[in-house]
């Protein structure tokens, strides 16, 4: 069936700034978040968390807590012995620790009580005896210290995962270069900070069916984890993802508190709710990995890259989470912006006694993107090239295959660059590395950076060959349309996208449509709101379902009106003859005709991404149906007396393919800029390593994230270069626009005062230190000086497409995993 | 969510009832006005009063009287919003209005009071954490523990004086009036604060802060510079209050004060800076000398936002800025 949905190409809904279908309910406070659910006889759960960063559990004494009036049940880890984890290769979590705790905040016991006060008091009556173990708190320690091991699996000692991939002969690439440059960078970890703290409610009914409401981005994966850990048939479990008050990747794992309330509900026969405190949300974490990076690039005099070698060292925290994927992502997307003909990547992820890291907006790619874009700026200066031109002249080509076998479709980065360069008046502001003859006053600076992101991971998290997204439509004989999909709206507008797309295809108003999402009993599987996959994948599935429904309608209407099927069009809630528009029936009548002819009208649609050209081990991370592109220019003010950086203005252009709703796209772009500013200027997940590895400040007051007062003016440009794989040509916007912001700011700081801050965040003391170094005639830089020595595995070698490769790894004697 | 512990809540309608209620409650009693500091501390179990006595209904504590020529009395329960928006305060005591406006956020200023801010509990990254977090470090000297984690060898608590108004009140020579069943006393702001993070006030628990007396504005000028990460919300990690009185506009300095907040358990009066300023005109050299004295005197520790060494350096820069704003 054709994906061309509009006969004349005119769109009535897609591309228009409709309000979100759920906007009013959110504005007036009607939206029911997980914590708004109250069920009769509901109990409240609190979880006792370890105050030891690394210890063996010797004994858990719950006797005092059990005697407290109002306590209904107490749960410990031995009742939930089966491990789980989001990735099949990292099934390393238990809902409650059984014999060992791995960070301050690891849960060891849970209480269900008649109210939260009793649960809190009972929690503090549980006595746990620990045997302390030495802690591992940094990447360097994890690489050096093999015992004690935080986990008994992984690539030895406290190394979780090592990867090594080489595409083409990188040494040859360096031999071909006119200049080889090497830089090291560090990107500090940070967290999502959603406004809504995680919450979940579980109910186990008399018929033995379990229902879990949870603020999760991945109800399908939670469903699978519950079935596994609770040893229940998945068919007896229903997971309903409640609207998320922000996710940003922080609600993408199955969480211990979800499993705990489910188990407590089964034990007590009463509904059980848990609402995490802000501190507990910091302990859930799964946020940005701290990453130490070394990048070595060979370039020709004109800036063309001849070869690149990228190394990343990730501090993973105490559990696997998405970490193996994160590790690959720190090396996957370097090749999709500028042409990199030969490329080598080595990555290592370590376990440390801190809350686990995982996917945050941009998953594993903002760190290397920052490194790469600052590195490129330094190369441009060495070659005396305009940082715009070194990027603009060497872009990857549309419809091409990168050295690491990523299939590029539409590619609008050149237009993005042109837009921000013109909009920011770059040519009259950038001084061409000529510090004595500056165009901007000293202290004012301008910088540019570019980026790209996936529009959905090409592969699901667990291996299967089923669709990644399914949509079901039900047409009511009175004209109603219900669209059902497993996707979950985390604020990005995915519910609205379903309504807009179905409305477009069926010629009705998006507000006529009822959207039912994220309920494993009612909706077909969608893998979840992660990897910027939802618009592209659910959008395509929705088009297919809607086109199938339209087909049934036009057949029935054509028969009734006696006009050829191809003459019929659907618009303005009518099905009519395009040659004779007054001849037609209302949409509701069309449904009646179709139902009379075919029976109940329901259709389905599904989407599977195209197969990836890469066939080598590790090729699963990076492929995507399409890639979005962004370019950003930042203008900053640096106070040389204090080192305080103020970002005054951001220009950002985003290649969206096609906006399903430009207003929502702009919102995502601006939100990404805001989050990017937080990462580059202040946000830090830091721990007191000499004080029992406590999180320094797990609170919204002291974990510094920008307020509206730190938000700068943003000028957004949307570039519409339709991608053949996107619904109506649409690509992602939820994550990509964050990526160019940190390096653009870093490059602007250098332009302003001539110091390189090679460590994120760029805090005033770092700037001031570098300024002092500069004043003393030393290297005007703040950042890591070296990377640790690692015995890397022999790289898995893959011939590039240009070398005649077929996407498979080359045979070798010893194969490391 | 974090829950408040159980407590008895009493509302005093008359000032004499308030002081009697606190006397009755004994050491487990505490006054509350806006509650923006006390209630979060109670949720974190930093403070666990069994009786909380509201003073927001006391009319004497809700008034602003006088003006710059006679001096001003501000009742302790006047909200920070009312302080920073009051036309006479803005006109006659712009430094007070400005410092009040830098406190927290508009919503919290609507609730928080000037009295609460002046008596604000000292703050520390090892202390302003919930019960479970503090268990992770086996608690600290200020609450439930026996080590000051900021300076483990120290027998003293180093929690930080974190009010923006305190250094200003000390610099301009404001007075505070306290009342208890034992009587009334009026003391210089400078005499209220004690350089110990636990025992940070020279004030008995049963004393009620009634009002704050601002001196007449007879030829002095004052300014306040606040260092914090963000333009709202954050407590000061350095606050510099500068006060200068000259014999005539642009003339010789006859009195000066430089007071640092946010770096020690009590406001730090930089007397060396005052010596550098008095008897001279307020020009660049004198300002730099005073700033150097502030830099030497500032000895922040690692228990707030930002690294301590940078905060110390900023004492110089922020003193320059505070004094330069008075020299024009």
Contacts between the chains, C-beta under 8 A, distances in Angstrom:
chain1	res1	chain2	res2	distance
A	49	B	132	6.2
A	51	B	132	6.5
A	51	B	135	4.2
A	51	B	136	4.2
A	52	B	136	7.7
A	53	B	136	7.7
A	104	B	133	7.9
A	104	B	136	4.7
A	116	B	1	7.3
A	116	B	3	5.6
A	117	B	3	5.5
A	117	B	6	7.8
A	120	B	3	6.0
A	124	B	131	7.6
A	197	B	1	7.6
A	275	B	1	5.7
A	277	B	1	6.0
A	277	B	2	5.3
A	277	B	130	7.2
A	279	B	129	8.0
A	279	B	130	5.8
A	279	B	132	7.0
A	279	B	133	6.3
A	641	B	317	5.1
A	642	B	314	6.3
A	642	B	317	5.8
A	643	B	310	7.5
A	682	B	229	6.1
A	682	B	230	7.8
A	691	B	126	7.9
A	691	B	137	5.5
A	691	B	149	6.0
A	692	B	136	5.6
A	692	B	137	5.8
A	694	B	133	6.5
A	694	B	136	4.7
A	694	B	137	5.8
A	695	B	133	7.6
A	696	B	125	6.5
A	697	B	125	6.1
A	697	B	129	7.8
A	697	B	305	8.0
A	698	B	129	7.6
A	698	B	133	6.7
A	699	B	128	7.8
A	699	B	129	7.6
A	701	B	128	8.0
A	701	B	233	7.0
A	701	B	234	7.6
A	702	B	125	6.8
A	702	B	128	7.4
A	702	B	305	6.5
A	704	B	229	4.7
A	704	B	230	6.6
A	704	B	234	7.7
A	704	B	305	6.5
A	706	B	230	6.7
A	707	B	230	5.1
A	707	B	231	6.5
A	707	B	232	5.0
A	707	B	233	5.9
A	709	B	230	6.5
A	709	B	231	3.4
A	709	B	232	5.4
A	710	B	230	5.8
A	710	B	231	6.4
A	763	B	306	7.6
A	763	B	307	8.0
A	764	B	306	7.7
A	764	B	310	6.5
A	765	B	306	6.9
A	765	B	307	5.0
A	765	B	309	7.1
A	765	B	310	3.6
A	768	B	310	6.5
A	768	B	313	7.1
